[in-house]
Amino acid sequence: MNTRFLLIPTTVLLLAACHQNPPVVELNTPKVSISDKMATANHYVAQSEETQMDGFVQRRDWKMLTLKCGARLMEYQTGKGAAIDYEDSVHVRYTVTTLTDKILYSDHEEDFVAGRLQTIVGLDEAVMHLRRGSKAHLIIPSEAAYGVPGDGDRIPTRTVLVMDLEIL
């Protein structure tokens, strides 16, 4: 019977010990701000897009010029018209696909003033490397296209665009 009396208090003590909160240990890790975390995430996304664009270009064996905004341009038919200059009115026709060849827009036409960044930044920069009548392939990273929000219609968030472009 003595062991029974010892077993009950011992069990009560063990159960009480299990319900105690563990000690809090503070680590000396530096605090990272939300803006730093977002910058790191954006850097990762940009690197990932670069890798995807490189693979896309290599699979097609395209010889592309990299523009300041990060877009890639390859003129496959040189236009016979005048070169596009800053503030020229431009009329373009293009088909937009993804890196997986999903068609987002087909034979879309647009007018804009070159150099004013009123349209997709990558497209705006690309036309200033072309002539009227030129045809080109253009790959635009998401940050030089519609970025995080997409276009609210067919282009999803953070989408690299592939354009088959003609300056009319």
DSSP file (Angstrom, degrees, kcal/mol; ACC not computed):
  #  RESIDUE AA STRUCTURE BP1 BP2  ACC     N-H-->O    O-->H-N    N-H-->O    O-->H-N    TCO  KAPPA ALPHA  PHI   PSI    X-CA   Y-CA   Z-CA
    1    1 A M     >        0   0    0      0, 0.0     4,-1.5     0, 0.0     3,-0.4   0.000 360.0 360.0 360.0 -28.5    0.0    0.0    0.0
    2    2 A N  H  >  +     0   0    0      1,-0.2     4,-1.5     2,-0.2     5,-0.2   0.851 360.0  55.2 -62.1 -35.3    2.9    2.4    0.6
    3    3 A T  H  > S+     0   0    0      1,-0.2     4,-2.1     2,-0.2    -1,-0.2   0.842 103.1  56.5 -68.5 -31.2    3.7    2.4   -3.1
    4    4 A R  H  > S+     0   0    0     -3,-0.4     4,-1.7     1,-0.2    -1,-0.2   0.911 106.3  49.2 -64.9 -41.4    0.2    3.4   -3.9
    5    5 A F  H  < S+     0   0    0     -4,-1.5    -1,-0.2     1,-0.2    -2,-0.2   0.829 113.5  46.7 -68.1 -31.2    0.5    6.5   -1.8
    6    6 A L  H  X S+     0   0    0     -4,-1.5     4,-1.8     2,-0.2    -1,-0.2   0.828 107.6  57.5 -76.9 -33.2    3.8    7.4   -3.4
    7    7 A L  H  X S+     0   0    0     -4,-2.1     4,-2.2     1,-0.2    -2,-0.2   0.882 102.8  53.4 -66.8 -40.0    2.5    6.8   -6.9
    8    8 A I  H  X S+     0   0    0     -4,-1.7     4,-2.1     2,-0.2    -1,-0.2   0.948 111.9  41.8 -66.3 -50.4   -0.4    9.3   -6.6
    9    9 A P  H  > S+     0   0    0      0, 0.0     4,-2.5     0, 0.0    -1,-0.2   0.889 114.2  53.5 -64.4 -36.6    1.7   12.3   -5.5
   10   10 A T  H  X S+     0   0    0     -4,-1.8     4,-2.2     2,-0.2    -2,-0.2   0.921 109.7  47.6 -63.6 -42.5    4.4   11.4   -8.0
   11   11 A T  H  X S+     0   0    0     -4,-2.2     4,-2.4     2,-0.2    -1,-0.2   0.900 111.1  51.2 -63.7 -42.7    1.8   11.4  -10.8
   12   12 A V  H  X S+     0   0    0     -4,-2.1     4,-2.1     1,-0.2    -2,-0.2   0.914 110.7  48.7 -62.3 -43.0    0.4   14.7   -9.7
   13   13 A L  H  X S+     0   0    0     -4,-2.5     4,-2.2     2,-0.2    -2,-0.2   0.902 111.3  49.8 -64.1 -42.2    3.8   16.3   -9.7
   14   14 A L  H  X S+     0   0    0     -4,-2.2     4,-1.8     2,-0.2    -2,-0.2   0.922 111.5  48.1 -63.2 -44.5    4.6   15.0  -13.2
   15   15 A L  H  X S+     0   0    0     -4,-2.4     4,-1.0     1,-0.2    -1,-0.2   0.896 111.3  50.4 -64.1 -39.8    1.4   16.2  -14.6
   16   16 A A  H  < S+     0   0    0     -4,-2.1     3,-0.4     1,-0.2    -1,-0.2   0.887 109.2  51.8 -65.4 -38.5    1.9   19.7  -13.0
   17   17 A A  H >< S+     0   0    0     -4,-2.2     3,-1.1     1,-0.2    -1,-0.2   0.848 104.9  56.7 -67.2 -33.6    5.4   19.8  -14.5
   18   18 A C  H 3< S+     0   0    0     -4,-1.8    -1,-0.2     1,-0.2    -2,-0.2   0.768 102.6  55.7 -68.6 -25.7    4.1   19.0  -18.0
   19   19 A H  T 3< S+     0   0    0     -4,-1.0     2,-0.2    -3,-0.4    -1,-0.2   0.393  82.4 108.1 -91.7   4.5    1.7   22.0  -17.9
   20   20 A Q  S <  S-     0   0    0     -3,-1.1    -3,-0.0    -4,-0.2    -4,-0.0  -0.584  77.3-110.6 -80.5 144.1    4.4   24.6  -17.2
   21   21 A N        -     0   0    0     -2,-0.2     3,-0.1     1,-0.1    -1,-0.1  -0.489  35.5-111.7 -70.8 140.5    5.3   26.9  -20.0
   22   22 A P        -     0   0    0      0, 0.0    -1,-0.1     0, 0.0     2,-0.0  -0.365  42.3 -91.0 -69.6 154.4    8.8   26.3  -21.4
   23   23 A P        -     0   0    0      0, 0.0     2,-0.5     0, 0.0     0, 0.0  -0.359  39.7-119.7 -65.7 146.2   11.4   29.0  -20.8
   24   24 A V        -     0   0    0     -3,-0.1     2,-0.6    -2,-0.0    -3,-0.0  -0.764  25.2-163.0 -90.0 125.8   11.6   31.7  -23.4
   25   25 A V        -     0   0    0     -2,-0.5     2,-0.5     2,-0.0     0, 0.0  -0.947   7.5-148.9-111.3 120.7   15.0   32.0  -25.0
   26   26 A E        -     0   0    0     -2,-0.6     2,-0.3     2,-0.0    -2,-0.0  -0.776  10.3-149.4 -91.9 127.7   15.7   35.2  -26.9
   27   27 A L        -     0   0    0     -2,-0.5     2,-1.1     1,-0.1    -2,-0.0  -0.680  17.6-126.8 -93.3 149.6   18.0   34.9  -29.9
   28   28 A N        +     0   0    0     -2,-0.3    -1,-0.1     2,-0.0    -2,-0.0  -0.354  57.2 144.5 -90.5  54.3   20.2   37.7  -30.9
   29   29 A T        -     0   0    0     -2,-1.1     2,-0.1     1,-0.1    -2,-0.1  -0.756  54.3-110.1 -93.2 140.1   19.0   37.7  -34.5
   30   30 A P        -     0   0    0      0, 0.0     2,-0.3     0, 0.0    -1,-0.1  -0.386  31.3-113.3 -69.0 145.9   18.7   41.0  -36.3
   31   31 A K        -     0   0    0     -2,-0.1     2,-0.5     1,-0.0     0, 0.0  -0.628  27.6-150.0 -77.9 134.2   15.3   42.3  -37.0
   32   32 A V        -     0   0    0     -2,-0.3    -1,-0.0     4,-0.0     2,-0.0  -0.926  13.8-130.7-109.8 126.9   14.5   42.4  -40.8
   33   33 A S     >  -     0   0    0     -2,-0.5     4,-2.1     1,-0.1     5,-0.2  -0.292  19.1-115.7 -73.3 159.6   12.1   45.1  -41.9
   34   34 A I  H  > S+     0   0    0      1,-0.2     4,-2.6     2,-0.2     5,-0.2   0.893 117.1  54.8 -59.5 -41.5    9.2   44.3  -44.2
   35   35 A S  H  > S+     0   0    0      1,-0.2     4,-2.2     2,-0.2    -1,-0.2   0.872 107.6  49.6 -64.8 -35.4   10.7   46.5  -47.0
   36   36 A D  H  > S+     0   0    0      2,-0.2     4,-2.2     1,-0.2    -1,-0.2   0.901 111.2  49.4 -67.3 -40.1   13.9   44.5  -46.8
   37   37 A K  H  X S+     0   0    0     -4,-2.1     4,-2.3     2,-0.2    -2,-0.2   0.904 112.1  48.3 -64.2 -40.8   11.9   41.2  -47.0
   38   38 A M  H  X S+     0   0    0     -4,-2.6     4,-2.8     2,-0.2    -2,-0.2   0.894 109.8  52.1 -66.8 -39.7   10.0   42.6  -50.0
   39   39 A A  H  X S+     0   0    0     -4,-2.2     4,-2.2     2,-0.2    -2,-0.2   0.907 110.6  48.4 -62.8 -41.5   13.2   43.7  -51.7
   40   40 A T  H  X S+     0   0    0     -4,-2.2     4,-2.2     2,-0.2    -2,-0.2   0.917 112.2  48.5 -64.2 -43.7   14.7   40.2  -51.2
   41   41 A A  H  X S+     0   0    0     -4,-2.3     4,-2.3     2,-0.2    -2,-0.2   0.918 111.8  48.9 -63.1 -43.8   11.5   38.6  -52.6
   42   42 A N  H  X S+     0   0    0     -4,-2.8     4,-2.5     1,-0.2    -1,-0.2   0.885 109.9  52.1 -63.9 -38.5   11.5   41.0  -55.7
   43   43 A H  H  X S+     0   0    0     -4,-2.2     4,-2.3    -5,-0.2    -1,-0.2   0.913 109.5  49.7 -62.4 -42.7   15.2   40.2  -56.3
   44   44 A Y  H  X S+     0   0    0     -4,-2.2     4,-2.4     2,-0.2    -2,-0.2   0.915 111.2  48.9 -62.3 -44.3   14.4   36.5  -56.2
   45   45 A V  H  X S+     0   0    0     -4,-2.3     4,-2.6     2,-0.2    -2,-0.2   0.921 110.7  50.5 -62.5 -44.4   11.5   36.9  -58.7
   46   46 A A  H  X S+     0   0    0     -4,-2.5     4,-2.2     1,-0.2    -2,-0.2   0.909 111.5  48.1 -61.8 -42.6   13.7   39.0  -61.0
   47   47 A Q  H  X S+     0   0    0     -4,-2.3     4,-2.2     2,-0.2    -1,-0.2   0.907 111.1  50.7 -63.4 -41.8   16.4   36.4  -61.0
   48   48 A S  H  X S+     0   0    0     -4,-2.4     4,-2.3     1,-0.2    -2,-0.2   0.913 110.4  49.0 -62.9 -43.3   13.9   33.6  -61.6
   49   49 A E  H  X S+     0   0    0     -4,-2.6     4,-2.9     2,-0.2     5,-0.2   0.900 109.0  53.4 -63.7 -40.3   12.5   35.5  -64.6
   50   50 A E  H  X S+     0   0    0     -4,-2.2     4,-2.7     1,-0.2    -2,-0.2   0.923 109.8  48.1 -59.0 -44.9   16.0   36.1  -66.0
   51   51 A T  H  X S+     0   0    0     -4,-2.2     4,-2.2     2,-0.2    -1,-0.2   0.911 112.7  48.1 -62.8 -43.3   16.7   32.3  -65.8
   52   52 A Q  H  X S+     0   0    0     -4,-2.3     4,-2.2     2,-0.2    -2,-0.2   0.912 112.8  47.8 -64.4 -42.7   13.4   31.5  -67.5
   53   53 A M  H  X S+     0   0    0     -4,-2.9     4,-2.6     2,-0.2     5,-0.2   0.910 110.0  53.0 -65.4 -41.9   14.0   34.1  -70.3
   54   54 A D  H  X S+     0   0    0     -4,-2.7     4,-2.6    -5,-0.2    -2,-0.2   0.929 110.8  47.0 -58.0 -46.1   17.5   32.8  -70.9
   55   55 A G  H  X S+     0   0    0     -4,-2.2     4,-2.4     2,-0.2    -1,-0.2   0.904 111.1  51.5 -62.3 -42.4   16.2   29.3  -71.3
   56   56 A F  H  X S+     0   0    0     -4,-2.2     4,-1.1     2,-0.2    -2,-0.2   0.926 112.9  45.3 -60.0 -46.8   13.4   30.4  -73.6
   57   57 A V  H  X>S+     0   0    0     -4,-2.6     5,-1.8     1,-0.2     4,-0.9   0.909 112.8  50.5 -65.0 -44.2   15.9   32.3  -75.8
   58   58 A Q  H ><5S+     0   0    0     -4,-2.6     3,-0.5     1,-0.2    -2,-0.2   0.895 106.2  54.7 -63.4 -41.0   18.4   29.4  -75.9
   59   59 A R  H 3<5S+     0   0    0     -4,-2.4    -1,-0.2     1,-0.2    -2,-0.2   0.813 116.2  38.6 -62.8 -29.1   15.8   26.8  -76.9
   60   60 A R  H 3<5S-     0   0    0     -4,-1.1    -1,-0.2    -3,-0.3    -2,-0.2   0.513 103.9-131.2 -97.4  -7.4   14.9   29.0  -79.9
   61   61 A D  T <<5 +     0   0    0     -4,-0.9     2,-0.3    -3,-0.5    -3,-0.2   0.883  45.7 167.1  56.1  42.1   18.5   30.0  -80.6
   62   62 A W      < -     0   0    0     -5,-1.8     2,-0.8    -6,-0.1    -1,-0.2  -0.670  35.0-140.7 -85.7 141.1   17.5   33.6  -80.9
   63   63 A K        -     0   0    0     -2,-0.3     2,-0.3     2,-0.0    -5,-0.0  -0.883  35.3-177.4-101.2 103.4   20.2   36.3  -80.9
   64   64 A M        -     0   0    0     -2,-0.8     2,-0.4    10,-0.1    10,-0.2  -0.784  29.0-134.5-114.7 147.6   18.8   39.0  -78.8
   65   65 A L  E     -A   73   0A   0      8,-3.2     8,-2.6    -2,-0.3     2,-0.6  -0.818  24.4-135.9 -90.8 131.2   19.8   42.5  -77.7
   66   66 A T  E     -A   72   0A   0     -2,-0.4     6,-0.2     6,-0.2     2,-0.1  -0.820  21.5-149.2 -91.9 122.9   19.2   43.2  -74.0
   67   67 A L    >   -     0   0    0      4,-3.1     3,-1.8    -2,-0.6    59,-0.0  -0.354  28.5 -99.8 -86.0 168.0   17.6   46.6  -73.4
   68   68 A K  T 3  S+     0   0    0      1,-0.3    -1,-0.1     2,-0.1    54,-0.1   0.853 122.5  54.1 -56.0 -38.5   18.1   48.9  -70.4
   69   69 A C  T 3  S-     0   0    0     52,-0.1    -1,-0.3    53,-0.1    53,-0.1   0.513 123.2-103.3 -77.8  -3.6   14.8   47.8  -68.9
   70   70 A G  S <  S+     0   0    0     -3,-1.8    -2,-0.1     1,-0.3    -1,-0.1   0.321  77.9 135.6  98.4  -7.7   15.8   44.1  -69.1
   71   71 A A        -     0   0    0     69,-0.1    -4,-3.1    -5,-0.1     2,-0.4  -0.340  49.3-134.0 -69.7 156.9   13.6   43.3  -72.1
   72   72 A R  E     -AB  66 139A   0     67,-2.8    67,-2.6    -6,-0.2     2,-0.4  -0.947  21.3-168.5-115.7 135.8   15.2   41.3  -75.0
   73   73 A L  E     +AB  65 138A   0     -8,-2.6    -8,-3.2    -2,-0.4     2,-0.4  -0.981  13.8 176.1-130.5 133.8   14.8   42.3  -78.6
   74   74 A M  E     - B   0 137A   0     63,-2.5    63,-2.9    -2,-0.4     2,-0.6  -0.919  18.0-152.2-136.7 112.0   15.5   40.5  -81.9
   75   75 A E  E     + B   0 136A   0     -2,-0.4    61,-0.3    61,-0.3     3,-0.2  -0.721  17.6 174.5 -80.8 121.0   14.6   42.2  -85.1
   76   76 A Y  E    S+     0   0A   0     59,-1.8     2,-0.3    -2,-0.6    60,-0.2   0.538  72.5  34.6-106.7  -9.4   13.9   39.4  -87.7
   77   77 A Q  E    S- B   0 135A   0     58,-1.8    58,-2.4     0, 0.0     2,-0.3  -0.901  81.0-139.2-143.1 115.5   12.7   41.7  -90.5
   78   78 A T        -     0   0    0     -2,-0.3     2,-0.1    56,-0.2    56,-0.1  -0.560  22.4-126.9 -76.4 130.2   14.3   45.1  -90.9
   79   79 A G        -     0   0    0     -2,-0.3    54,-0.2     1,-0.1    53,-0.1  -0.381   4.4-147.3 -74.4 154.7   11.8   47.8  -91.8
   80   80 A K  S    S+     0   0    0     52,-0.2    53,-0.2    51,-0.1    -1,-0.1   0.465  72.2  87.2 -98.1  -5.3   12.3   50.1  -94.8
   81   81 A G  S    S-     0   0    0     51,-2.4     3,-0.1     1,-0.2    -2,-0.0  -0.079  91.2 -60.2 -85.2-172.1   10.7   53.1  -93.1
   82   82 A A        -     0   0    0     49,-0.1    50,-2.3     1,-0.1    -1,-0.2  -0.311  57.4-101.3 -69.3 150.3   12.1   55.8  -90.9
   83   83 A A  B     -F  131   0B   0     48,-0.2     2,-0.5    -3,-0.1    48,-0.2  -0.410  40.8-108.6 -66.5 148.3   13.7   55.0  -87.6
   84   84 A I        -     0   0    0     46,-2.2     2,-0.2    43,-0.4    -1,-0.1  -0.702  41.5-170.6 -83.1 127.3   11.5   55.6  -84.6
   85   85 A D    >   -     0   0    0     -2,-0.5     3,-2.0     1,-0.1    29,-0.2  -0.701  36.8 -68.4-113.2 167.1   12.6   58.7  -82.5
   86   86 A Y  T 3  S+     0   0    0      1,-0.3    29,-0.2    -2,-0.2    -1,-0.1  -0.307 120.5  11.8 -54.7 132.2   11.5   60.1  -79.2
   87   87 A E  T 3  S+     0   0    0     27,-3.2    -1,-0.3     1,-0.3     2,-0.2   0.561  90.2 141.5  70.2  14.1    8.0   61.5  -79.3
   88   88 A D    <   -     0   0    0     -3,-2.0    26,-2.9    26,-0.1     2,-0.4  -0.611  59.3-113.1 -75.2 144.6    7.2   59.9  -82.7
   89   89 A S  E     -C  113   0A   0     -2,-0.2     2,-0.4    24,-0.2    24,-0.2  -0.663  39.6-163.6 -75.4 133.1    3.6   58.6  -83.0
   90   90 A V  E     -C  112   0A   0     22,-3.0    22,-2.1    -2,-0.4     2,-0.5  -0.963  17.9-165.0-126.6 137.0    3.8   54.8  -83.3
   91   91 A H  E     +C  111   0A   0     -2,-0.4    77,-2.9    20,-0.2     2,-0.3  -0.985  21.5 178.5-118.8 119.9    1.3   52.3  -84.5
   92   92 A V  E     -CD 110 167A   0     18,-2.7    18,-2.3    -2,-0.5     2,-0.4  -0.879  20.9-158.6-123.0 152.4    2.1   48.7  -83.6
   93   93 A R  E     +CD 109 166A   0     73,-2.4    73,-2.4    -2,-0.3     2,-0.3  -0.996  27.0 162.6-124.7 135.1    0.5   45.3  -84.0
   94   94 A Y  E     -CD 108 165A   0     14,-2.8    14,-2.7    -2,-0.4     2,-0.4  -0.995  35.3-140.1-152.1 156.9    1.5   42.5  -81.8
   95   95 A T  E     - D   0 164A   0     69,-1.7    69,-1.9    -2,-0.3     2,-0.5  -0.966  24.8-150.9-112.8 134.6    0.6   39.1  -80.4
   96   96 A V  E     +CD 105 163A   0      9,-2.7     8,-3.3    -2,-0.4     9,-1.7  -0.925  22.6 163.0-112.5 127.3    1.3   38.5  -76.7
   97   97 A T  E     -CD 103 162A   0     65,-2.9    65,-2.8    -2,-0.5     6,-0.2  -0.833  32.7-115.1-129.6 171.9    2.1   35.0  -75.4
   98   98 A T    >   -     0   0    0      4,-1.4     3,-1.8    -2,-0.3    63,-0.1  -0.446  41.7 -95.1 -94.7 176.2    3.7   33.7  -72.2
   99   99 A L  T 3  S+     0   0    0     61,-0.4    62,-0.1     1,-0.3    -1,-0.0   0.661 128.6  57.2 -66.5 -15.3    6.9   31.8  -71.9
  100  100 A T  T 3  S-     0   0    0      2,-0.1    -1,-0.3     0, 0.0     3,-0.1   0.203 121.9-108.7 -98.8  14.2    4.8   28.6  -72.1
  101  101 A D    <   +     0   0    0     -3,-1.8     2,-0.5     1,-0.2    -2,-0.1   0.654  65.3 153.0  69.8  19.4    3.3   29.8  -75.5
  102  102 A K        -     0   0    0      1,-0.0    -4,-1.4     2,-0.0     2,-0.4  -0.707  45.6-127.1 -78.2 124.3   -0.1   30.5  -74.1
  103  103 A I  E     +C   97   0A   0     -2,-0.5    -6,-0.3    -6,-0.2     3,-0.1  -0.599  35.4 169.0 -76.6 124.8   -1.7   33.2  -76.3
  104  104 A L  E    S+     0   0A   0     -8,-3.3     2,-0.3     1,-0.4    -7,-0.2   0.798  71.9   8.0-101.2 -43.0   -2.9   36.2  -74.2
  105  105 A Y  E     -C   96   0A   0     -9,-1.7    -9,-2.7     3,-0.0     2,-0.4  -0.997  67.6-156.5-139.2 139.3   -3.6   38.7  -77.0
  106  106 A S  E    S-     0   0A   0     -2,-0.3   -11,-0.2   -11,-0.2   -12,-0.0  -0.972  72.9 -12.7-121.4 131.3   -3.6   38.0  -80.7
  107  107 A D  E    S+     0   0A   0     -2,-0.4     2,-0.3     1,-0.2   -12,-0.2   0.865  82.3 175.0  50.0  44.4   -3.1   40.7  -83.4
  108  108 A H  E     -C   94   0A   0    -14,-2.7   -14,-2.8    -3,-0.1     2,-0.4  -0.620  14.9-154.6 -78.9 136.4   -3.6   43.5  -80.9
  109  109 A E  E     +C   93   0A   0     -2,-0.3     2,-0.3   -16,-0.2   -16,-0.2  -0.900  15.8 174.2-116.6 146.3   -3.0   47.0  -82.3
  110  110 A E  E     -C   92   0A   0    -18,-2.3   -18,-2.7    -2,-0.4     2,-0.4  -0.998  19.7-151.4-150.7 144.2   -2.0   50.1  -80.3
  111  111 A D  E     +C   91   0A   0     -2,-0.3     2,-0.3   -20,-0.2   -20,-0.2  -0.946  30.7 147.1-113.9 139.6   -1.0   53.7  -80.9
  112  112 A F  E     -C   90   0A   0    -22,-2.1   -22,-3.0    -2,-0.4     2,-0.6  -0.976  49.3 -99.3-159.6 170.1    1.3   55.6  -78.6
  113  113 A V  E >   -C   89   0A   0     -2,-0.3     3,-1.4   -24,-0.2     5,-0.5  -0.874  46.2-118.7 -98.5 121.4    3.9   58.3  -78.4
  114  114 A A  T 3  S+     0   0    0    -26,-2.9   -27,-3.2    -2,-0.6   -26,-0.1  -0.285  90.6  17.4 -63.6 138.1    7.4   56.8  -78.3
  115  115 A G  T 3  S+     0   0    0    -29,-0.2    -1,-0.2     9,-0.2   -29,-0.1   0.350  95.7  97.0  88.4  -5.8    9.6   57.6  -75.3
  116  116 A R  S <  S-     0   0    0     -3,-1.4    -2,-0.1     8,-0.0     5,-0.1   0.454  83.6-131.9 -95.4  -0.6    6.8   58.7  -73.0
  117  117 A L        +     0   0    0     -4,-0.2     4,-0.1     1,-0.1    -3,-0.1   0.826  61.0 139.1  54.8  35.0    6.4   55.4  -71.2
  118  118 A Q        +     0   0    0     -5,-0.5     2,-0.1     2,-0.1    -1,-0.1   0.598  68.1  30.0 -82.9 -11.0    2.6   55.6  -71.7
  119  119 A T  S    S-     0   0    0      1,-0.2     2,-0.3    -6,-0.1    -7,-0.0  -0.322 123.3 -26.9-123.9-155.0    2.4   51.9  -72.5
  120  120 A I     >  -     0   0    0      1,-0.2     4,-2.7    -2,-0.1     3,-0.3  -0.491  59.0-137.3 -63.6 125.1    4.4   48.9  -71.5
  121  121 A V  H  > S+     0   0    0     24,-0.4     4,-2.5    -2,-0.3     5,-0.2   0.889 102.0  50.4 -55.1 -45.5    7.9   50.2  -70.7
  122  122 A G  H  > S+     0   0    0     22,-2.7     4,-2.0     1,-0.2    -1,-0.2   0.878 112.3  46.6 -63.0 -38.7    9.6   47.3  -72.5
  123  123 A L  H  > S+     0   0    0     21,-0.4     4,-2.3    -3,-0.3    -2,-0.2   0.915 111.3  52.2 -68.1 -43.4    7.6   47.8  -75.6
  124  124 A D  H  X S+     0   0    0     -4,-2.7     4,-0.8     1,-0.2    -2,-0.2   0.918 112.9  44.0 -59.0 -46.0    8.2   51.6  -75.5
  125  125 A E  H  < S+     0   0    0     -4,-2.5     3,-0.5    -5,-0.2    -1,-0.2   0.889 111.7  54.5 -67.7 -38.4   12.0   51.1  -75.3
  126  126 A A  H >< S+     0   0    0     -4,-2.0     3,-2.3     1,-0.2    -2,-0.2   0.904 100.7  57.3 -64.0 -43.2   12.0   48.4  -78.0
  127  127 A V  H >< S+     0   0    0     -4,-2.3     3,-1.5     1,-0.3   -43,-0.4   0.795  96.6  64.4 -62.8 -25.3   10.3   50.5  -80.7
  128  128 A M  T 3< S+     0   0    0     -4,-0.8    -1,-0.3    -3,-0.5    -2,-0.2   0.496 100.0  53.5 -77.2  -0.8   13.0   53.1  -80.4
  129  129 A H  T <  S+     0   0    0     -3,-2.3    -1,-0.3    -4,-0.1     2,-0.2   0.316 106.7  67.3-104.8   3.3   15.4   50.5  -81.6
  130  130 A L  S <  S-     0   0    0     -3,-1.5   -46,-2.2    -4,-0.2     2,-0.3  -0.612  70.1-129.7-120.9 175.9   13.3   49.7  -84.7
  131  131 A R  B >   -F   83   0B   0    -48,-0.2     3,-2.2    -2,-0.2    36,-0.3  -0.803  44.3 -80.6-118.7 162.5   12.1   51.3  -88.0
  132  132 A R  T 3  S+     0   0    0    -50,-2.3   -51,-2.4    -2,-0.3   -52,-0.2  -0.476 121.7  28.2 -62.4 132.5    8.7   51.5  -89.5
  133  133 A G  T 3  S+     0   0    0     34,-2.2    -1,-0.3     1,-0.3    35,-0.1   0.295  91.0 138.0  94.8  -7.9    7.9   48.2  -91.1
  134  134 A S    <   -     0   0    0     -3,-2.2    33,-2.4   -55,-0.1     2,-0.4  -0.348  38.7-156.9 -69.1 150.0   10.2   46.2  -88.7
  135  135 A K  E     +BE  77 166A   0    -58,-2.4   -58,-1.8    31,-0.2   -59,-1.8  -0.989  22.7 165.1-124.7 139.2    9.1   42.9  -87.3
  136  136 A A  E     -BE  75 165A   0     29,-2.5    29,-3.2    -2,-0.4     2,-0.4  -0.983  38.4-123.0-151.6 157.6   10.7   41.7  -84.1
  137  137 A H  E     -BE  74 164A   0    -63,-2.9   -63,-2.5    -2,-0.3     2,-0.4  -0.881  33.4-172.7 -98.4 138.4   10.5   39.2  -81.2
  138  138 A L  E     -BE  73 163A   0     25,-2.5    25,-3.8    -2,-0.4     2,-0.5  -0.997  13.8-167.3-137.7 128.9   10.4   40.9  -77.8
  139  139 A I  E     -BE  72 162A   0    -67,-2.6   -67,-2.8    -2,-0.4    23,-0.2  -0.979  12.4-169.1-117.0 124.5   10.6   39.3  -74.4
  140  140 A I  E     - E   0 161A   0     21,-3.1    21,-2.4    -2,-0.5   -69,-0.1  -0.952  18.0-132.1-120.7 121.4    9.6   41.6  -71.5
  141  141 A P    >   -     0   0    0      0, 0.0     3,-1.6     0, 0.0     4,-0.3  -0.317  34.1-106.5 -64.4 156.2   10.2   40.8  -67.8
  142  142 A S  G > >S+     0   0    0      1,-0.3     5,-2.8     2,-0.2     3,-1.6   0.842 117.7  59.2 -56.4 -37.5    7.2   41.5  -65.6
  143  143 A E  G 3 5S+     0   0    0      1,-0.3    -1,-0.3     3,-0.2   -22,-0.1   0.748 109.5  44.3 -67.3 -21.2    8.6   44.6  -64.0
  144  144 A A  G < 5S+     0   0    0     -3,-1.6   -22,-2.7   -23,-0.1   -21,-0.4   0.266 123.4  38.2-101.8   8.9    8.9   46.2  -67.5
  145  145 A A  T < 5S-     0   0    0     -3,-1.6   -24,-0.4    -4,-0.3    -3,-0.1   0.277 132.7 -35.2-120.0-111.6    5.4   45.0  -68.5
  146  146 A Y  T  >5S-     0   0    0     13,-0.4     4,-1.0     1,-0.2    -3,-0.2   0.444  76.8-163.8-103.0  -1.3    2.4   44.9  -66.2
  147  147 A G  T  4< -     0   0    0     -5,-2.8    11,-2.3     1,-0.2    12,-0.4  -0.144  55.6 -14.1  62.2-146.1    4.3   44.0  -63.0
  148  148 A V  T  4 S+     0   0    0      9,-0.2    -1,-0.2     1,-0.2    -2,-0.1   0.884 135.4  46.7 -64.0 -43.7    2.6   42.6  -59.9
  149  149 A P  T >4 S-     0   0    0      0, 0.0     3,-0.5     0, 0.0    -1,-0.2   0.733  90.9-148.8 -77.3 -18.3   -1.1   43.4  -60.8
  150  150 A G  T 3<  -     0   0    0     -4,-1.0     7,-0.1    -3,-0.3    -2,-0.1  -0.428  46.9 -62.6  75.4-165.3   -1.1   42.2  -64.4
  151  151 A D  T 3   -     0   0    0      4,-1.5    -1,-0.2    -2,-0.1     3,-0.0   0.427  62.1-116.8-100.6   2.1   -3.4   44.0  -66.8
  152  152 A G  S <  S+     0   0    0      3,-0.7    -2,-0.1    -3,-0.5     5,-0.0   0.503 100.5  53.3  79.0   2.1   -6.7   43.2  -65.0
  153  153 A D  S    S-     0   0    0      2,-0.2    -1,-0.2     3,-0.0    -3,-0.0   0.488 124.7 -16.8-128.1 -82.5   -7.9   41.3  -68.0
  154  154 A R  S    S+     0   0    0      1,-0.1   -49,-0.0     2,-0.1    -4,-0.0   0.646 109.2  83.3-109.5 -19.9   -5.8   38.5  -69.6
  155  155 A I  S    S-     0   0    0    -51,-0.0    -4,-1.5     1,-0.0    -3,-0.7  -0.785  70.7-144.6 -94.9 115.7   -2.3   39.0  -68.3
  156  156 A P    >   -     0   0    0      0, 0.0     3,-0.6     0, 0.0    -6,-0.2  -0.121  36.6 -67.6 -70.7 171.4   -1.8   37.5  -64.8
  157  157 A T  T 3  S+     0   0    0      1,-0.2    -9,-0.2    -8,-0.2   -10,-0.1  -0.257 113.9   2.5 -57.3 143.1    0.3   38.8  -62.0
  158  158 A R  T 3  S+     0   0    0    -11,-2.3     2,-0.5     1,-0.2    -1,-0.2   0.887  87.8 165.4  44.4  59.3    4.1   38.9  -62.6
  159  159 A T    <   -     0   0    0     -3,-0.6     2,-0.4   -12,-0.4   -13,-0.4  -0.913  36.4-137.1-110.5 127.4    4.0   37.5  -66.1
  160  160 A V        -     0   0    0     -2,-0.5   -61,-0.4   -19,-0.1     2,-0.4  -0.671  28.7-143.3 -74.4 129.9    6.9   37.6  -68.5
  161  161 A L  E     - E   0 140A   0    -21,-2.4   -21,-3.1    -2,-0.4     2,-0.5  -0.795  13.7-161.2-102.4 140.7    5.5   38.7  -71.9
  162  162 A V  E     -DE  97 139A   0    -65,-2.8   -65,-2.9    -2,-0.4     2,-0.4  -0.988  17.9-169.5-115.6 123.4    6.7   37.4  -75.3
  163  163 A M  E     -DE  96 138A   0    -25,-3.8   -25,-2.5    -2,-0.5     2,-0.6  -0.927  25.2-156.3-118.6 137.3    5.6   39.6  -78.2
  164  164 A D  E     -DE  95 137A   0    -69,-1.9   -69,-1.7    -2,-0.4     2,-0.3  -0.972  38.5-167.8-103.0 114.9    5.7   39.1  -81.9
  165  165 A L  E     -DE  94 136A   0    -29,-3.2   -29,-2.5    -2,-0.6     2,-0.4  -0.819  24.5-174.7-119.9 140.6    5.8   42.8  -82.9
  166  166 A E  E     -DE  93 135A   0    -73,-2.4   -73,-2.4    -2,-0.3     2,-0.6  -0.996  18.9-143.4-133.4 131.2    5.3   44.8  -86.1
  167  167 A I  E      D   92   0A   0    -33,-2.4   -34,-2.2    -2,-0.4   -75,-0.2  -0.832 360.0 360.0 -90.3 119.1    5.8   48.5  -86.5
  168  168 A L              0   0    0    -77,-2.9   -76,-0.2    -2,-0.6    -1,-0.1   0.441 360.0 360.0 -94.2 360.0    3.1   49.8  -88.9
